[in-house]
Amino acid sequence: MRLLITAILVSGLIVPGAYAQMPASERTNIANNPSWTAAQKPFRIYGNTWYAGPRGLTVLLITAPTGNVLIDGGVPGDVALIEANIRNLGINLRDIKWILNSHAHSDHAGDIAQLAHDTGAQVIASAADTLLLERGGYDDPEYGDRFPFPPVHVARRVADGESLHLGDLVLTARLTPGHTKGNTTWTWTSCEDNRCLHIVDVGSLSAPDYNLIGNPKYPNMVKDFEYSFAMVAALPCDIALAPHPDMVNFWERVAKRKQGDADALIDSTACRAYAKIAHENFEAQLAKQGADAGLVK
């Protein structure tokens, strides 16, 4: 563990000062997930949609003549990597107008505050996750105070189905609660050679080690998850993305594209397939917790 933490620090992907300020639980979580801080060359996903994050955490850049948009901000300490990737794409940081958030966890909101400071962008997030973002992840319904991040000022709150317009660029917030109360799936259209596709950044649909039964801080969690599985399955979806790339087999599809399959990232069944697998895993987890609690015979 010590060698891994040292390697991360030496790599420069986590700023030593930022790392030192994290609680031990956060440092261990990052050390156990080295892909979250692993360098990844930025590249075009499709049209005006670009991958700009570390290898293991999706950070998306969507470009438009009227201004650019980021979705998510990695873990605390990822800012140098993300900003270098943006610059390597020839983008001026000050041309980023909005930073959107998928959900208020430290692996996706960790450096949004710093990115907002450096770019001057407005942060936009769901109303239900705003308080958790603004208190820096403290008092999370599942994680308590284990995984904090620098508090984020949310300039604009969005509701389910609300569309944001930045010139001709339109992004729509689809609330998919459960993973957090305000977990958000973002959708937009990207075009390439007169071919326009529905892009979906699916909000996380997992419940890792969650207390699904009788959680006083989130009593409607099961109902919210059920709603979200159905929502994601019904969305128009040509290219599925997700806060954790492996959720939608992203790198496997990228590899196939590099091998010559130009349409490897395109799959109109991907969102539905992800929702189905996530739903099945959730039901198994719920059944086990029910049995352990003596609620199922």
C-alpha positions as CSV (number, residue, x, y, z in Angstrom):
1,M,0.0,0.0,0.0
2,R,2.8,2.5,1.0
3,L,4.6,1.8,-2.3
4,L,1.5,2.4,-4.3
5,I,0.7,5.7,-2.6
6,T,4.3,6.8,-3.1
7,A,4.1,5.9,-6.8
8,I,1.0,8.0,-7.2
9,L,2.6,11.0,-5.5
10,V,5.8,10.8,-7.5
11,S,3.8,10.6,-10.7
12,G,2.5,14.1,-10.1
13,L,-1.1,13.1,-10.8
14,I,-2.1,13.9,-7.2
15,V,-0.8,17.2,-5.8
16,P,1.0,16.4,-2.6
17,G,-0.7,19.2,-0.6
18,A,-4.1,18.1,-1.7
19,Y,-3.3,14.5,-0.9
20,A,-2.0,15.3,2.6
21,Q,-5.3,17.1,3.4
22,M,-7.4,14.0,2.7
23,P,-8.6,11.7,5.5
24,A,-7.0,8.3,5.6
25,S,-10.2,6.7,4.2
26,E,-10.0,8.9,1.1
27,R,-6.3,8.3,0.6
28,T,-6.8,4.5,0.9
29,N,-9.7,4.6,-1.5
30,I,-7.6,6.4,-4.2
31,A,-4.6,4.2,-3.6
32,N,-6.9,1.1,-4.1
33,N,-8.1,2.5,-7.4
34,P,-4.9,3.6,-9.3
35,S,-6.8,4.0,-12.6
36,W,-8.5,7.0,-11.1
37,T,-5.3,9.0,-11.3
38,A,-3.7,7.2,-14.3
39,A,-2.7,9.4,-17.2
40,Q,-4.8,9.0,-20.4
41,K,-4.2,10.9,-23.6
42,P,-7.4,12.9,-24.5
43,F,-9.2,11.9,-27.7
44,R,-12.4,12.4,-29.6
45,I,-15.3,10.1,-28.8
46,Y,-17.6,11.4,-31.5
47,G,-18.2,14.8,-33.1
48,N,-17.8,17.5,-30.5
49,T,-17.5,15.0,-27.5
50,W,-14.1,14.3,-26.1
51,Y,-12.6,12.2,-23.4
52,A,-10.5,14.4,-21.1
53,G,-10.2,12.5,-17.8
54,P,-7.8,10.0,-16.2
55,R,-8.0,6.4,-17.4
56,G,-10.5,5.2,-14.8
57,L,-12.8,8.2,-14.3
58,T,-14.7,9.7,-17.1
59,V,-14.4,13.5,-17.6
60,L,-16.1,14.7,-20.8
61,L,-15.4,17.8,-22.8
62,I,-18.1,19.0,-25.2
63,T,-17.1,21.7,-27.5
64,A,-19.2,24.4,-29.2
65,P,-18.6,27.7,-30.9
66,T,-20.4,29.5,-28.1
67,G,-18.4,27.8,-25.3
68,N,-17.4,24.5,-23.9
69,V,-18.8,22.2,-21.3
70,L,-17.1,19.8,-18.9
71,I,-18.9,16.9,-17.2
72,D,-17.4,15.8,-13.8
73,G,-14.0,16.5,-12.2
74,G,-12.3,13.3,-11.0
75,V,-10.9,12.8,-7.5
76,P,-9.2,15.5,-5.4
77,G,-5.8,16.0,-7.0
78,D,-6.8,15.1,-10.6
79,V,-7.1,18.8,-11.7
80,A,-3.5,19.0,-13.2
81,L,-4.1,15.9,-15.4
82,I,-7.6,17.1,-16.5
83,E,-6.4,20.6,-17.3
84,A,-3.4,19.3,-19.2
85,N,-5.6,17.1,-21.3
86,I,-7.9,20.1,-22.1
87,R,-4.9,22.2,-23.1
88,N,-3.6,19.4,-25.2
89,L,-6.8,19.4,-27.2
90,G,-6.1,23.1,-28.0
91,I,-8.8,24.4,-25.7
92,N,-8.3,27.5,-23.6
93,L,-9.5,26.8,-20.0
94,R,-11.3,30.1,-19.9
95,D,-13.5,29.0,-22.9
96,I,-15.2,26.4,-20.6
97,K,-18.5,28.0,-19.6
98,W,-20.2,25.2,-17.6
99,I,-19.1,22.3,-15.5
100,L,-21.8,19.7,-15.0
101,N,-21.8,17.0,-12.4
102,S,-23.2,13.5,-12.6
103,H,-23.3,13.0,-8.8
104,A,-21.9,14.3,-5.6
105,H,-19.2,11.7,-4.8
106,S,-15.5,12.5,-4.4
107,D,-14.5,10.4,-7.4
108,H,-16.5,12.6,-9.8
109,A,-16.8,15.9,-7.9
110,G,-13.4,15.9,-6.3
111,D,-11.8,18.7,-8.3
112,I,-14.8,20.5,-9.6
113,A,-14.2,23.5,-7.2
114,Q,-10.6,23.9,-8.5
115,L,-11.7,23.5,-12.1
116,A,-14.4,26.1,-11.6
117,H,-11.9,28.5,-10.1
118,D,-9.3,27.9,-12.9
119,T,-11.8,28.2,-15.8
120,G,-14.3,30.7,-14.4
121,A,-17.1,28.3,-15.4
122,Q,-20.5,28.0,-13.7
123,V,-21.1,24.7,-11.9
124,I,-24.5,23.2,-12.7
125,A,-26.0,20.2,-10.8
126,S,-29.2,18.7,-9.8
127,A,-31.1,20.4,-7.0
128,A,-31.1,17.1,-5.0
129,D,-27.3,16.9,-5.0
130,T,-26.5,20.6,-4.5
131,L,-26.4,20.5,-0.7
132,L,-24.1,17.5,-0.7
133,L,-21.8,19.2,-3.2
134,E,-21.8,22.4,-1.2
135,R,-20.8,20.7,2.0
136,G,-18.0,18.8,0.2
137,G,-19.5,15.3,0.5
138,Y,-19.8,15.4,4.3
139,D,-22.9,13.6,5.8
140,D,-23.4,11.4,2.8
141,P,-26.4,9.1,3.3
142,E,-24.1,6.0,2.7
143,Y,-20.6,7.1,3.3
144,G,-20.9,9.6,6.1
145,D,-17.7,11.7,6.2
146,R,-15.3,9.1,4.8
147,F,-14.9,10.6,1.3
148,P,-15.0,14.4,1.4
149,F,-13.9,16.8,-1.3
150,P,-13.5,20.6,-1.6
151,P,-16.9,22.2,-1.3
152,V,-18.4,23.2,-4.6
153,H,-20.5,26.3,-5.2
154,V,-23.4,25.4,-7.5
155,A,-24.4,28.3,-9.6
156,R,-27.5,26.7,-11.2
157,R,-29.7,23.8,-10.1
158,V,-31.5,21.7,-12.7
159,A,-34.7,19.7,-12.5
160,D,-35.5,16.4,-14.2
161,G,-36.0,16.9,-18.0
162,E,-34.6,20.4,-17.9
163,S,-32.5,21.3,-21.0
164,L,-29.6,23.7,-21.0
165,H,-28.9,25.8,-24.1
166,L,-25.4,27.1,-24.9
167,G,-25.9,28.4,-28.4
168,D,-26.8,25.4,-30.5
169,L,-25.5,22.9,-27.9
170,V,-28.4,21.4,-25.9
171,L,-27.8,19.2,-22.8
172,T,-30.7,17.6,-21.0
173,A,-30.6,16.5,-17.4
174,R,-32.4,13.2,-16.7
175,L,-32.5,12.5,-12.9
176,T,-31.7,8.9,-12.1
177,P,-31.6,8.9,-8.3
178,G,-30.5,6.1,-6.1
179,H,-26.7,6.1,-6.3
180,T,-27.2,9.6,-4.8
181,K,-30.4,11.5,-4.4
182,G,-29.6,13.7,-7.3
183,N,-27.7,11.3,-9.5
184,T,-28.0,12.7,-13.0
185,T,-27.8,11.2,-16.5
186,W,-26.8,13.8,-19.1
187,T,-27.9,13.5,-22.7
188,W,-27.0,15.5,-25.8
189,T,-26.5,15.1,-29.6
190,S,-23.1,15.1,-31.3
191,C,-22.7,15.2,-35.1
192,E,-20.0,14.0,-37.4
193,D,-20.0,14.1,-41.2
194,N,-23.7,15.0,-41.1
195,R,-24.5,12.0,-38.9
196,C,-26.0,13.0,-35.5
197,L,-26.1,10.6,-32.6
198,H,-27.7,10.5,-29.2
199,I,-24.9,10.6,-26.5
200,V,-25.8,9.5,-23.0
201,D,-23.6,9.8,-20.0
202,V,-25.4,7.4,-17.7
203,G,-25.4,8.3,-14.1
204,S,-24.1,5.5,-11.9
205,L,-26.7,2.8,-11.2
206,S,-24.8,0.8,-8.7
207,A,-25.2,0.5,-4.9
208,P,-21.7,-0.5,-3.7
209,D,-22.1,-1.7,-0.1
210,Y,-25.2,0.4,0.3
211,N,-27.7,-0.2,3.1
212,L,-30.8,-0.6,1.0
213,I,-33.2,-1.5,3.7
214,G,-34.3,0.9,6.4
215,N,-31.8,3.6,5.7
216,P,-33.1,6.6,7.7
217,K,-31.1,9.1,5.6
218,Y,-32.6,7.8,2.4
219,P,-35.8,5.9,3.0
220,N,-36.9,6.0,-0.7
221,M,-33.7,4.6,-2.1
222,V,-35.1,1.4,-3.5
223,K,-38.0,3.1,-5.2
224,D,-35.6,5.7,-6.7
225,F,-33.3,3.0,-8.0
226,E,-36.2,1.2,-9.6
227,Y,-37.3,4.4,-11.3
228,S,-33.8,5.0,-12.6
229,F,-33.3,1.6,-14.2
230,A,-36.5,2.1,-16.2
231,M,-35.5,5.7,-17.1
232,V,-32.1,4.7,-18.5
233,A,-33.5,1.7,-20.4
234,A,-36.0,4.0,-22.2
235,L,-33.6,6.7,-23.3
236,P,-32.6,7.2,-27.0
237,C,-29.0,6.1,-26.8
238,D,-26.5,5.6,-29.6
239,I,-23.3,6.0,-27.6
240,A,-23.4,5.1,-23.9
241,L,-20.8,6.7,-21.6
242,A,-20.6,6.5,-17.8
243,P,-18.7,8.1,-14.9
244,H,-16.7,4.9,-14.6
245,P,-15.8,3.8,-18.2
246,D,-15.9,0.1,-17.4
247,M,-19.6,0.3,-16.6
248,V,-20.3,0.4,-20.3
249,N,-17.3,-1.5,-21.6
250,F,-15.9,1.7,-22.9
251,W,-12.3,0.8,-23.2
252,E,-13.1,-2.5,-24.9
253,R,-15.1,-0.6,-27.5
254,V,-12.4,2.0,-27.9
255,A,-9.9,-0.8,-28.6
256,K,-12.1,-2.3,-31.3
257,R,-12.3,1.1,-32.9
258,K,-8.6,1.4,-33.0
259,Q,-8.5,-2.0,-34.7
260,G,-10.6,-0.7,-37.5
261,D,-14.2,-0.9,-36.5
262,A,-15.2,2.7,-37.0
263,D,-18.6,2.3,-35.3
264,A,-17.4,0.3,-32.3
265,L,-18.6,2.9,-29.9
266,I,-22.1,3.0,-31.4
267,D,-24.6,0.6,-30.0
268,S,-28.3,1.6,-29.6
269,T,-28.8,-1.3,-27.1
270,A,-26.0,-0.3,-24.7
271,C,-28.0,1.9,-22.3
272,R,-30.7,-0.7,-22.1
273,A,-28.1,-3.5,-21.5
274,Y,-26.4,-1.5,-18.8
275,A,-29.7,-0.8,-17.0
276,K,-30.6,-4.5,-17.2
277,I,-27.4,-5.7,-15.7
278,A,-27.4,-3.0,-13.0
279,H,-31.0,-3.9,-12.2
280,E,-30.3,-7.6,-11.8
281,N,-27.3,-6.9,-9.6
282,F,-29.4,-4.5,-7.5
283,E,-32.2,-7.1,-7.0
284,A,-29.7,-9.7,-6.0
285,Q,-28.2,-7.3,-3.5
286,L,-31.6,-6.3,-2.1
287,A,-32.7,-9.9,-1.8
288,K,-29.5,-10.8,0.1
289,Q,-30.0,-7.9,2.5
290,G,-33.6,-8.9,3.0
291,A,-32.7,-12.5,3.8
292,D,-29.9,-11.4,6.2
293,A,-32.4,-9.2,8.0
294,G,-34.9,-12.0,8.2
295,L,-37.4,-10.3,5.9
296,V,-37.4,-13.0,3.3
297,K,-38.0,-16.7,4.2
